[in-house]
Every structure is written in C-alpha cells, then in structure tokens.
Amino acid sequence: MRTTITLDDRLFMQLKRRAAESGTSVSRVVEQAVRMLMTTPTPESDAEPFELITFGAGGRFSHHNVDRTSALLEIDDVERHARPE
C-alpha cells in the first residue's frame, strides 16, 4: 500500500543514511520501524489487571447522601471542628 507521511528533515536524513548503510530503501526502513513499534508491548499490556477488593455484604457505604456535595462538606466541617464534649 502506498501512503504519504510528513517527517522532520533531520529524521528523514537519518532514515536515508540507515537505508544506505543497510542497502535497502527508506520505505523498507520505515516499514521495519513501524512493525517493530507495533509488536512492542505497551506498558498497559504488561500491567497486572486491576481488581477492586471489597469487604462486607454490600449495602450503603454511608448514611450520608453522597450526591449532595455541599452537605458532605458541611458535615465534614462540623466533625472536624467540633469541640470535644
């Protein structure tokens, strides 16, 4: 398949040099580089799959409505700044 790509001038000169050294074409060097890139595992594929660990039998996490952010902030302030009895 034919395609057109835009390369930095310095990179293109490096490609031409590499192609000349290996006795092949610039197109072949680009193809080899792309193949190598596509077969190299990405960091995400090397990572262990994430598993969420939960405890308990389900139910509500809190008796507070977590959709009401302002109420949660107020509760947090009251708990944080309450005077010990």
Phi, psi and omega per residue, in radians:
M1 nan 2.421 3.119
R2 -1.721 2.490 3.078
T3 -2.646 2.941 3.110
T4 -2.079 2.327 3.078
I5 -2.218 2.699 3.094
T6 -1.892 2.206 -3.106
L7 -2.187 2.662 2.993
D8 -1.079 2.493 -3.099
D9 -1.000 -0.759 -3.141
R10 -1.117 -0.710 3.115
L11 -1.113 -0.724 3.125
F12 -1.091 -0.702 3.109
M13 -1.123 -0.682 3.080
Q14 -1.108 -0.713 3.104
L15 -1.087 -0.786 3.133
K16 -1.070 -0.739 3.125
R17 -1.097 -0.808 3.139
R18 -1.083 -0.746 3.130
A19 -1.085 -0.759 3.137
A20 -1.125 -0.732 3.135
E21 -1.098 -0.637 -3.097
S22 -1.651 0.011 3.108
G23 1.167 0.634 -3.141
T24 -2.334 -3.063 -3.122
S25 -1.635 2.826 3.054
V26 -1.056 -0.719 3.133
S27 -1.011 -0.731 -3.129
R28 -1.163 -0.706 3.115
V29 -1.103 -0.756 3.108
V30 -1.087 -0.780 3.136
E31 -1.056 -0.778 3.122
Q32 -1.083 -0.724 -3.139
A33 -1.128 -0.739 3.137
V34 -1.163 -0.734 3.101
R35 -1.051 -0.753 3.135
M36 -1.099 -0.746 3.112
L37 -1.073 -0.747 -3.073
M38 -1.260 -0.384 3.134
T39 -1.689 -0.123 3.104
T40 -1.400 2.197 -3.135
P41 -1.095 2.491 3.068
T42 -1.458 2.728 3.133
P43 -0.973 -0.596 -3.127
E44 -1.137 -0.627 -3.095
S45 -1.296 -0.341 3.106
D46 -1.491 -0.286 -3.062
A47 -1.280 2.590 3.045
E48 -1.171 2.476 3.102
P49 -1.097 2.455 -3.139
F50 -1.377 2.314 3.083
E51 -2.242 2.144 3.125
L52 -1.400 2.161 3.140
I53 -1.682 2.211 3.139
T54 -2.112 2.749 3.130
F55 -2.251 2.710 3.076
G56 1.568 -3.076 -3.042
A57 -1.852 0.372 3.129
G58 1.611 -2.781 -3.116
G59 1.637 -2.959 -3.101
R60 -1.336 2.494 3.094
F61 -1.293 -0.606 -3.054
S62 -2.614 2.739 3.055
H63 -1.473 -0.015 3.098
H64 -1.598 2.573 3.091
N65 -1.410 1.876 -3.064
V66 -1.282 -0.150 3.083
D67 -1.417 -0.227 3.138
R68 -1.795 1.475 -3.047
T69 -1.031 -0.768 -3.108
S70 -1.102 -0.652 3.106
A71 -1.164 -0.684 3.109
L72 -1.123 -0.716 3.109
L73 -1.119 -0.692 3.109
E74 -1.128 -0.778 3.120
I75 -1.059 -0.751 3.135
D76 -1.087 -0.759 3.114
D77 -1.095 -0.767 -3.131
V78 -1.085 -0.791 -3.123
E79 -1.170 -0.657 -3.082
R80 -1.273 -0.646 -3.027
H81 -1.866 0.179 3.131
A82 -1.202 2.532 3.108
R83 -1.451 2.369 3.114
P84 -1.103 2.470 -3.115
E85 -1.640 nan nan
